[in-house]
């Protein structure tokens, strides 16, 4: 059951603003078992405990038709760093925001929960002793995966200073202080082409 919003809660955001050139159609809206892919990812975040969960960027009218809150990307077409900043600004009353790409059809609540739990543990350890908690905790499928990452609310100011000069999400994650946690690689398989869909 999703946690209530509040200063210790972790919200969720699904980034939907990509061009989807290789897919040939808007990935966020592709139905899988009758559910748009972006909504499928959003439900997975909710099942892991994120609340609220919003869409960021993309086709606002079509995404809002799901009944979920849509937030227009403040920097459309400029990459995912702007989407992360938009999400953090739109969800100011939470301790952190779990940001996921919309094109993760195999994402599971267990994988999301692994990232959430690691981020919470790091924050508690940072409060209890020396050292700062990470600005972001990323999934690690054998490599760091910024497409599924939990961003601390306090990281927004540094991200804003880095962007738009730095548009690499991985570089920004490292700059704000990144931790990683291993997850099952198959759950982060992204869908770039029609053949990648289940």
WOWO-V222832 format. One record per pair of residues at least 6 apart in sequence whose ideal C-beta (glycine too) atoms are under 8 Angstrom apart, sorted by the first residue. I is the first residue (numbers start at 1). J is the second residue. D is the distance in Angstrom with one decimal. If there is no record, write none. Layout:
# WOWO-V222832
[[I | J | D] [I | J | D]]
This chain:
# WOWO-V222832
[[1 | 49 | 7.7] [2 | 46 | 5.1] [2 | 49 | 5.8] [2 | 50 | 6.5] [2 | 51 | 3.5] [2 | 52 | 7.9] [2 | 53 | 7.9] [3 | 9 | 5.1] [3 | 10 | 7.2] [3 | 49 | 5.2] [3 | 50 | 7.8] [3 | 51 | 5.3] [4 | 51 | 6.6] [5 | 11 | 6.9] [5 | 51 | 5.9] [5 | 52 | 6.0] [5 | 93 | 5.9] [5 | 94 | 6.2] [6 | 93 | 6.8] [6 | 94 | 7.2] [7 | 93 | 6.7] [7 | 94 | 7.3] [7 | 95 | 6.1] [8 | 95 | 5.2] [9 | 51 | 6.4] [9 | 93 | 7.9] [9 | 94 | 4.7] [9 | 95 | 6.4] [10 | 49 | 7.1] [10 | 50 | 5.7] [10 | 94 | 6.1] [10 | 95 | 6.3] [10 | 96 | 4.8] [10 | 97 | 6.9] [10 | 98 | 5.7] [10 | 116 | 5.8] [10 | 119 | 7.3] [10 | 120 | 7.6] [10 | 150 | 6.5] [11 | 50 | 5.9] [11 | 51 | 6.6] [11 | 52 | 5.8] [11 | 53 | 6.9] [11 | 54 | 7.5] [11 | 87 | 7.9] [11 | 91 | 4.2] [11 | 94 | 4.3] [11 | 96 | 7.6] [11 | 97 | 4.7] [11 | 98 | 7.2] [12 | 42 | 6.9] [12 | 45 | 3.6] [12 | 46 | 6.9] [12 | 50 | 3.2] [12 | 51 | 7.3] [12 | 52 | 7.3] [12 | 53 | 3.7] [12 | 54 | 7.3] [12 | 97 | 6.8] [12 | 98 | 4.9] [12 | 99 | 7.7] [12 | 100 | 7.2] [13 | 53 | 7.1] [13 | 54 | 5.4] [13 | 55 | 7.6] [13 | 56 | 5.1] [13 | 71 | 7.7] [13 | 83 | 7.7] [13 | 84 | 7.9] [13 | 87 | 3.6] [13 | 90 | 7.5] [13 | 91 | 6.9] [13 | 97 | 5.5] [13 | 98 | 7.4] [13 | 99 | 4.9] [13 | 100 | 7.4] [14 | 28 | 7.8] [14 | 38 | 5.2] [14 | 41 | 5.0] [14 | 42 | 5.0] [14 | 45 | 7.1] [14 | 53 | 6.9] [14 | 54 | 7.4] [14 | 55 | 5.3] [14 | 56 | 6.9] [14 | 99 | 7.9] [14 | 100 | 5.6] [14 | 101 | 7.6] [14 | 102 | 5.2] [15 | 56 | 5.4] [15 | 57 | 6.1] [15 | 80 | 5.7] [15 | 83 | 4.3] [15 | 84 | 7.7] [15 | 87 | 7.6] [15 | 99 | 6.3] [15 | 100 | 7.1] [15 | 101 | 5.5] [15 | 102 | 6.1] [16 | 28 | 3.9] [16 | 38 | 5.0] [16 | 55 | 5.2] [16 | 56 | 6.5] [16 | 57 | 5.2] [16 | 58 | 3.2] [16 | 59 | 7.5] [16 | 63 | 6.2] [16 | 102 | 4.6] [17 | 56 | 6.9] [17 | 57 | 2.7] [17 | 58 | 5.0] [17 | 73 | 4.9] [17 | 76 | 6.1] [17 | 77 | 7.5] [17 | 80 | 8.0] [17 | 83 | 5.9] [18 | 27 | 6.6] [18 | 28 | 8.0] [18 | 58 | 7.9] [18 | 101 | 7.8] [18 | 102 | 7.5] [18 | 103 | 7.4] [19 | 77 | 7.8] [20 | 26 | 5.4] [20 | 27 | 4.6] [20 | 28 | 7.9] [22 | 192 | 4.8] [22 | 193 | 5.1] [23 | 30 | 7.4] [23 | 191 | 7.1] [23 | 192 | 6.5] [23 | 193 | 6.2] [23 | 194 | 6.5] [24 | 194 | 7.1] [26 | 58 | 6.9] [26 | 59 | 6.0] [26 | 62 | 7.7] [27 | 37 | 6.0] [27 | 38 | 7.9] [27 | 102 | 6.0] [27 | 103 | 4.7] [27 | 191 | 6.3] [28 | 36 | 6.5] [28 | 37 | 6.0] [28 | 38 | 3.8] [28 | 55 | 7.6] [28 | 58 | 5.0] [28 | 59 | 7.1] [28 | 63 | 6.7] [28 | 102 | 4.3] [28 | 103 | 7.8] [29 | 36 | 5.0] [29 | 37 | 7.2] [29 | 38 | 7.1] [29 | 59 | 6.6] [29 | 62 | 5.6] [29 | 63 | 7.7] [30 | 36 | 6.9] [30 | 37 | 4.8] [30 | 191 | 7.7] [30 | 197 | 6.7] [31 | 37 | 7.6] [32 | 40 | 5.8] [32 | 105 | 5.9] [32 | 197 | 6.9] [32 | 198 | 6.3] [33 | 40 | 7.9] [35 | 43 | 7.5] [36 | 62 | 7.9] [36 | 63 | 7.7] [36 | 66 | 6.5] [37 | 102 | 6.0] [37 | 103 | 6.6] [37 | 105 | 6.1] [37 | 191 | 7.2] [38 | 55 | 6.0] [38 | 58 | 7.2] [38 | 63 | 6.4] [38 | 66 | 7.9] [38 | 102 | 4.1] [39 | 66 | 4.9] [39 | 68 | 6.8] [40 | 105 | 6.9] [41 | 100 | 5.5] [41 | 101 | 7.7] [41 | 102 | 5.7] [41 | 104 | 5.6] [41 | 107 | 5.9] [42 | 53 | 4.7] [42 | 55 | 7.0] [42 | 66 | 8.0] [42 | 68 | 6.1] [44 | 100 | 7.9] [44 | 107 | 5.0] [44 | 108 | 6.6] [44 | 109 | 5.6] [44 | 112 | 6.0] [45 | 53 | 4.9] [45 | 98 | 6.0] [45 | 100 | 6.2] [45 | 112 | 5.8] [46 | 53 | 5.3] [47 | 109 | 4.0] [47 | 112 | 7.7] [48 | 98 | 7.8] [48 | 109 | 4.3] [48 | 110 | 7.7] [48 | 112 | 3.6] [48 | 113 | 4.4] [48 | 116 | 6.1] [49 | 113 | 6.7] [49 | 116 | 6.2] [50 | 98 | 5.2] [50 | 112 | 7.2] [50 | 116 | 7.3] [52 | 69 | 6.8] [52 | 91 | 7.3] [53 | 68 | 7.0] [54 | 68 | 6.7] [54 | 69 | 4.5] [54 | 70 | 7.0] [54 | 71 | 5.3] [54 | 87 | 7.2] [54 | 90 | 6.3] [54 | 91 | 7.0] [55 | 63 | 4.5] [55 | 64 | 7.9] [55 | 66 | 7.9] [55 | 68 | 5.9] [55 | 69 | 7.1] [55 | 70 | 4.8] [55 | 71 | 6.8] [55 | 102 | 7.9] [56 | 71 | 5.0] [56 | 73 | 5.8] [56 | 83 | 5.0] [56 | 86 | 5.3] [56 | 87 | 5.0] [56 | 90 | 7.2] [57 | 71 | 7.8] [57 | 72 | 7.0] [57 | 73 | 3.4] [57 | 76 | 6.3] [57 | 83 | 5.5] [57 | 86 | 7.2] [58 | 70 | 8.0] [58 | 73 | 7.7] [58 | 102 | 7.4] [60 | 70 | 4.9] [60 | 72 | 6.1] [63 | 70 | 4.8] [64 | 70 | 4.4] [71 | 86 | 6.1] [71 | 87 | 7.1] [71 | 90 | 4.4] [72 | 86 | 7.7] [73 | 82 | 6.1] [73 | 83 | 5.6] [73 | 86 | 5.2] [74 | 82 | 6.3] [74 | 85 | 6.9] [74 | 86 | 4.7] [74 | 89 | 7.3] [75 | 82 | 3.0] [75 | 83 | 7.8] [75 | 85 | 7.4] [75 | 86 | 7.2] [75 | 163 | 7.7] [75 | 164 | 6.9] [76 | 82 | 7.7] [78 | 164 | 6.0] [78 | 167 | 6.7] [79 | 167 | 4.6] [79 | 169 | 7.2] [80 | 101 | 7.5] [80 | 146 | 7.5] [80 | 147 | 8.0] [80 | 169 | 4.8] [81 | 159 | 6.7] [81 | 162 | 7.7] [81 | 163 | 4.8] [81 | 164 | 7.6] [81 | 166 | 7.1] [81 | 167 | 5.5] [81 | 168 | 7.6] [81 | 169 | 5.5] [81 | 172 | 5.3] [82 | 163 | 6.5] [82 | 164 | 7.2] [83 | 99 | 7.3] [84 | 99 | 5.5] [84 | 151 | 6.0] [84 | 159 | 6.6] [84 | 169 | 7.1] [84 | 172 | 7.7] [85 | 156 | 6.5] [85 | 159 | 5.6] [85 | 160 | 6.1] [85 | 163 | 6.3] [87 | 97 | 5.3] [87 | 99 | 5.6] [87 | 151 | 7.7] [88 | 97 | 5.7] [88 | 151 | 6.2] [88 | 153 | 6.3] [88 | 155 | 7.4] [88 | 156 | 4.3] [88 | 159 | 7.5] [89 | 156 | 6.9] [91 | 97 | 5.2] [92 | 153 | 7.1] [94 | 153 | 6.6] [95 | 123 | 7.2] [95 | 152 | 7.1] [95 | 153 | 6.0] [96 | 119 | 6.1] [96 | 123 | 7.7] [96 | 150 | 5.2] [96 | 151 | 6.1] [96 | 152 | 5.0] [96 | 153 | 6.0] [97 | 150 | 7.2] [97 | 151 | 5.4] [97 | 153 | 7.3] [98 | 112 | 6.5] [98 | 115 | 6.6] [98 | 116 | 6.2] [98 | 148 | 7.7] [98 | 149 | 7.4] [98 | 150 | 4.7] [98 | 151 | 7.9] [99 | 148 | 7.8] [99 | 149 | 5.8] [99 | 150 | 7.6] [99 | 151 | 6.0] [100 | 107 | 6.8] [100 | 112 | 7.5] [100 | 147 | 6.8] [100 | 148 | 5.2] [101 | 147 | 4.1] [101 | 148 | 7.3] [101 | 190 | 6.4] [103 | 190 | 4.7] [103 | 191 | 4.7] [103 | 192 | 7.1] [104 | 147 | 6.9] [104 | 148 | 7.0] [104 | 187 | 7.6] [104 | 188 | 6.3] [104 | 189 | 7.4] [104 | 190 | 5.8] [104 | 191 | 7.6] [105 | 189 | 7.5] [105 | 191 | 5.4] [105 | 196 | 7.8] [105 | 197 | 6.3] [105 | 198 | 5.5] [106 | 186 | 5.9] [106 | 187 | 5.2] [106 | 188 | 7.5] [106 | 189 | 5.2] [106 | 198 | 7.3] [107 | 148 | 7.2] [107 | 187 | 5.6] [107 | 188 | 7.0] [108 | 184 | 7.7] [108 | 187 | 5.0] [110 | 184 | 7.9] [110 | 187 | 7.8] [111 | 139 | 6.7] [111 | 148 | 7.1] [111 | 183 | 4.7] [111 | 184 | 6.3] [111 | 187 | 4.3] [111 | 188 | 7.1] [112 | 148 | 7.2] [114 | 139 | 7.4] [114 | 181 | 5.8] [114 | 182 | 7.9] [114 | 183 | 5.3] [115 | 137 | 5.8] [115 | 138 | 7.4] [115 | 139 | 5.3] [115 | 148 | 6.1] [115 | 149 | 7.0] [115 | 150 | 5.4] [115 | 181 | 5.9] [115 | 183 | 7.1] [116 | 150 | 6.1] [118 | 137 | 5.1] [118 | 150 | 7.9] [118 | 179 | 6.8] [118 | 181 | 3.8] [119 | 134 | 7.3] [119 | 137 | 3.9] [119 | 150 | 4.0] [119 | 152 | 7.7] [119 | 179 | 7.7] [122 | 133 | 4.8] [122 | 134 | 5.3] [122 | 137 | 6.3] [122 | 179 | 5.6] [123 | 133 | 4.3] [123 | 152 | 7.3] [125 | 131 | 7.5] [125 | 133 | 7.0] [126 | 132 | 5.6] [126 | 133 | 3.2] [127 | 133 | 7.3] [132 | 177 | 6.4] [133 | 152 | 6.8] [134 | 152 | 7.2] [134 | 176 | 7.8] [134 | 177 | 4.9] [134 | 178 | 5.9] [134 | 179 | 4.0] [135 | 151 | 6.9] [135 | 152 | 5.2] [135 | 154 | 7.1] [135 | 155 | 3.7] [135 | 158 | 6.9] [135 | 173 | 7.6] [135 | 176 | 3.1] [135 | 177 | 4.3] [135 | 178 | 7.0] [136 | 146 | 7.8] [136 | 149 | 5.1] [136 | 150 | 6.6] [136 | 151 | 4.9] [136 | 152 | 6.8] [136 | 155 | 6.2] [136 | 173 | 4.9] [136 | 176 | 5.8] [136 | 177 | 7.2] [136 | 178 | 5.2] [136 | 179 | 7.5] [137 | 149 | 6.6] [137 | 150 | 4.7] [137 | 178 | 7.5] [137 | 179 | 4.8] [137 | 180 | 7.2] [137 | 181 | 6.2] [138 | 144 | 5.0] [138 | 145 | 5.8] [138 | 146 | 5.5] [138 | 148 | 7.1] [138 | 149 | 4.3] [138 | 150 | 8.0] [138 | 173 | 6.0] [138 | 178 | 5.9] [138 | 179 | 7.3] [138 | 180 | 5.1] [138 | 181 | 7.6] [139 | 145 | 4.3] [139 | 147 | 7.8] [139 | 148 | 4.2] [139 | 149 | 6.9] [139 | 180 | 7.3] [139 | 181 | 6.6] [139 | 183 | 4.6] [139 | 188 | 6.1] [140 | 180 | 3.9] [140 | 181 | 6.1] [140 | 182 | 5.1] [140 | 183 | 6.6] [141 | 182 | 7.9] [141 | 183 | 6.0] [141 | 184 | 7.7] [141 | 185 | 3.8] [141 | 188 | 4.9] [142 | 185 | 5.8] [144 | 170 | 6.3] [144 | 173 | 7.3] [144 | 178 | 7.0] [144 | 180 | 5.3] [145 | 183 | 7.7] [145 | 188 | 5.3] [146 | 169 | 4.2] [146 | 170 | 5.1] [146 | 173 | 5.2] [147 | 188 | 6.8] [147 | 190 | 6.6] [148 | 183 | 7.7] [148 | 188 | 6.1] [149 | 173 | 6.5] [151 | 159 | 8.0] [151 | 176 | 7.9] [152 | 176 | 7.9] [155 | 176 | 4.4] [155 | 177 | 7.8] [158 | 175 | 6.8] [158 | 176 | 5.2] [159 | 172 | 5.8] [159 | 176 | 6.3] [162 | 172 | 5.5] [162 | 175 | 5.9] [163 | 172 | 7.0] [166 | 172 | 5.7] [166 | 175 | 7.3] [189 | 196 | 7.2] [190 | 196 | 7.1] [191 | 197 | 5.3]]
